[in-house]
Amino acid sequence: MRIKPLFIILCLGIGLSIQAQQFSDYFEEGTLRLDYIFSGNSSHQEISLDGMSHIPRWWGKHDRLSEVPVEGNGQVIVRDHRSGTVIYRHSFSTLFQEWLSYDEASTANRSFENVFLVPMPKDSVDITVDLRNNRRETMASMTHTVNPRDILIRRIGERGVTPYETLQQARDTTRCIHIAFLAEGYTENEMGIFLADAREAIGALFEHEPFKSMRDRFHIIAVKSPSEESGTSMPRVGDWRRTAVSSHFDTFYSDRYLTTLHLKTLHDWLAGTPYEHIIVLVNTDNYGGGGILNSYNLSMTHHPLYHQVVVHEFGHSFGGLGDEYAYENEPIPMYPHDVEPWEPNLTTLADFHGKWEDMIEKGTPVPTPESTKPKVIERRVGLFEGAGYSLNGVYRPCQDCRMRTNDNPIFCPVCTRALTRLIQFYTGE
């Protein structure tokens, strides 16, 4: 759902499996929030610690702690300080890394906030943050030691918690995926509208497989973060509004790209609520949105394509799925043809083994020809050329999919399988 490419949003891969750890061996039932500043330009990047906080509960995974099902454009790696054992790993993508792909990054420096959540360690740990490019090469890395008894780790989420409502109860809240809807651009008097919009988004999401058949594995809340003004900012017309997380269109000068750069504020609103994955609902009827892997999904709510956008962006932010469309007039080489993309639904054929080769019927030509039947929901799996913003050299699994167009009402079989495996990873079933 973007005008501009978003390789950072989409990066998918198979996690490195280290010897399984028991949660209680190293962690307590709390969250360590890590605030960082990523800064620099296309030639040089730096990572700086900006602050740490302790939140009372931990809502993330309790099993397979040192594995990541989605490789991402970066990772947070937690090691036991005494033994050096990897005890937790988390993957992510960021707006900073996307910005590095723009021309501005070759002539200017910028800084971006980033926030990551890890379980609260019982003893000292070494935390490494790695940033990677689209060739899967580390371009910046920083390691620091955290003593959980550090008096400068502030305690948050114990009082003054933002009011929220539980919209969907998981079958087992100890083995589920926690989603928080956050209100953006809704005033106190508009919270009823926000709750209705959140319920509408839930309905849209769970119309799609595999979410529909695995619905009882999701716990969903709606966090009532009030804004001083209704709506969101539109810089291109000089309209700046005072809203909960200061979202705006025109990110990187793309008029439909709706994001927030204020990640610390975003997580401040959520402190003390049960959350892991974030969907920010923006009170506007202008078309736009964005989805950043393991960061947030942000969507407008009052445009006719609301349902399609919020589901598509969740495919990015939760599932790490890649965009399957290509630019007719401006092909962008986001994916080097000699490097296999991390996304489970994209390939350059550089290392296709282990993706969807088992789902392709023997004898299917490469590239696979598209059907000429109008408005057909094509479920034939093959290698269709034109994906990842490029007309040539990058392939998608099916002719159409929720990750390709707003017209297609379903995720293709390959995306459905990838999402199913991800849900199973997090819920342990």
Secondary structure in CASP SS format (residue, H / E / C, confidence):
PFRMAT SS
TARGET T0000
AUTHOR 0000-0000-0000
METHOD secondary structure of the structure
MODEL  1
M C 1.00
R C 1.00
I C 1.00
K C 1.00
P C 1.00
L C 1.00
F H 1.00
I H 1.00
I H 1.00
L C 1.00
C C 1.00
L C 1.00
G C 1.00
I C 1.00
G C 1.00
L C 1.00
S C 1.00
I C 1.00
Q C 1.00
A C 1.00
Q C 1.00
Q C 1.00
F H 1.00
S H 1.00
D H 1.00
Y H 1.00
F E 1.00
E E 1.00
E E 1.00
G E 1.00
T E 1.00
L E 1.00
R E 1.00
L E 1.00
D E 1.00
Y E 1.00
I E 1.00
F E 1.00
S E 1.00
G E 1.00
N C 1.00
S C 1.00
S C 1.00
H C 1.00
Q E 1.00
E E 1.00
I E 1.00
S E 1.00
L E 1.00
D E 1.00
G E 1.00
M E 1.00
S E 1.00
H E 1.00
I E 1.00
P C 1.00
R C 1.00
W C 1.00
W C 1.00
G C 1.00
K C 1.00
H C 1.00
D C 1.00
R C 1.00
L C 1.00
S C 1.00
E C 1.00
V C 1.00
P C 1.00
V C 1.00
E C 1.00
G C 1.00
N C 1.00
G E 1.00
Q E 1.00
V E 1.00
I E 1.00
V E 1.00
R E 1.00
D E 1.00
H C 1.00
R C 1.00
S C 1.00
G C 1.00
T C 1.00
V E 1.00
I E 1.00
Y E 1.00
R E 1.00
H E 1.00
S E 1.00
F E 1.00
S C 1.00
T C 1.00
L H 1.00
F H 1.00
Q H 1.00
E H 1.00
W H 1.00
L C 1.00
S C 1.00
Y C 1.00
D H 1.00
E H 1.00
A H 1.00
S H 1.00
T C 1.00
A C 1.00
N C 1.00
R E 1.00
S E 1.00
F E 1.00
E E 1.00
N E 1.00
V E 1.00
F E 1.00
L E 1.00
V E 1.00
P E 1.00
M E 1.00
P E 1.00
K C 1.00
D C 1.00
S C 1.00
V E 1.00
D E 1.00
I E 1.00
T E 1.00
V E 1.00
D E 1.00
L E 1.00
R E 1.00
N C 1.00
N C 1.00
R C 1.00
R C 1.00
E C 1.00
T E 1.00
M E 1.00
A E 1.00
S E 1.00
M E 1.00
T E 1.00
H E 1.00
T E 1.00
V E 1.00
N C 1.00
P C 1.00
R C 1.00
D C 1.00
I C 1.00
L C 1.00
I C 1.00
R E 1.00
R E 1.00
I C 1.00
G C 1.00
E C 1.00
R C 1.00
G C 1.00
V C 1.00
T C 1.00
P C 1.00
Y E 1.00
E E 1.00
T E 1.00
L E 1.00
Q E 1.00
Q C 1.00
A C 1.00
R C 1.00
D C 1.00
T C 1.00
T C 1.00
R C 1.00
C C 1.00
I E 1.00
H E 1.00
I E 1.00
A E 1.00
F E 1.00
L E 1.00
A E 1.00
E E 1.00
G C 1.00
Y C 1.00
T C 1.00
E H 1.00
N H 1.00
E H 1.00
M H 1.00
G H 1.00
I H 1.00
F H 1.00
L H 1.00
A H 1.00
D H 1.00
A H 1.00
R H 1.00
E H 1.00
A H 1.00
I H 1.00
G H 1.00
A H 1.00
L H 1.00
F C 1.00
E C 1.00
H C 1.00
E C 1.00
P C 1.00
F C 1.00
K C 1.00
S C 1.00
M C 1.00
R H 1.00
D H 1.00
R H 1.00
F E 1.00
H E 1.00
I E 1.00
I E 1.00
A E 1.00
V E 1.00
K C 1.00
S C 1.00
P C 1.00
S C 1.00
E C 1.00
E C 1.00
S C 1.00
G C 1.00
T C 1.00
S E 1.00
M E 1.00
P H 1.00
R H 1.00
V H 1.00
G C 1.00
D E 1.00
W C 1.00
R C 1.00
R C 1.00
T C 1.00
A C 1.00
V C 1.00
S C 1.00
S C 1.00
H E 1.00
F C 1.00
D C 1.00
T H 1.00
F H 1.00
Y H 1.00
S C 1.00
D C 1.00
R C 1.00
Y E 1.00
L C 1.00
T E 1.00
T C 1.00
L C 1.00
H C 1.00
L H 1.00
K H 1.00
T H 1.00
L H 1.00
H H 1.00
D H 1.00
W H 1.00
L H 1.00
A C 1.00
G C 1.00
T C 1.00
P C 1.00
Y C 1.00
E C 1.00
H E 1.00
I E 1.00
I E 1.00
V E 1.00
L E 1.00
V E 1.00
N C 1.00
T C 1.00
D C 1.00
N C 1.00
Y C 1.00
G C 1.00
G E 1.00
G E 1.00
G E 1.00
I E 1.00
L C 1.00
N C 1.00
S C 1.00
Y E 1.00
N E 1.00
L E 1.00
S E 1.00
M E 1.00
T C 1.00
H C 1.00
H C 1.00
P C 1.00
L C 1.00
Y H 1.00
H H 1.00
Q H 1.00
V H 1.00
V H 1.00
V H 1.00
H H 1.00
E H 1.00
F H 1.00
G H 1.00
H H 1.00
S H 1.00
F C 1.00
G C 1.00
G C 1.00
L C 1.00
G C 1.00
D C 1.00
E C 1.00
Y C 1.00
A E 1.00
Y C 1.00
E C 1.00
N C 1.00
E C 1.00
P C 1.00
I C 1.00
P C 1.00
M C 1.00
Y C 1.00
P C 1.00
H C 1.00
D C 1.00
V C 1.00
E C 1.00
P C 1.00
W C 1.00
E C 1.00
P C 1.00
N C 1.00
L C 1.00
T E 1.00
T C 1.00
L C 1.00
A C 1.00
D C 1.00
F C 1.00
H C 1.00
G C 1.00
K C 1.00
W C 1.00
E H 1.00
D H 1.00
M H 1.00
I C 1.00
E C 1.00
K C 1.00
G C 1.00
T C 1.00
P C 1.00
V C 1.00
P C 1.00
T C 1.00
P C 1.00
E C 1.00
S C 1.00
T C 1.00
K C 1.00
P C 1.00
K C 1.00
V C 1.00
I C 1.00
E C 1.00
R C 1.00
R C 1.00
V C 1.00
G C 1.00
L C 1.00
F E 1.00
E E 1.00
G E 1.00
A E 1.00
G C 1.00
Y E 1.00
S E 1.00
L E 1.00
N E 1.00
G E 1.00
V E 1.00
Y E 1.00
R E 1.00
P C 1.00
C C 1.00
Q C 1.00
D C 1.00
C C 1.00
R C 1.00
M C 1.00
R C 1.00
T C 1.00
N C 1.00
D C 1.00
N C 1.00
P C 1.00
I C 1.00
F C 1.00
C C 1.00
P H 1.00
V H 1.00
C H 1.00
T H 1.00
R H 1.00
A H 1.00
L H 1.00
T H 1.00
R H 1.00
L H 1.00
I H 1.00
Q H 1.00
F H 1.00
Y H 1.00
T H 1.00
G C 1.00
E C 1.00
END
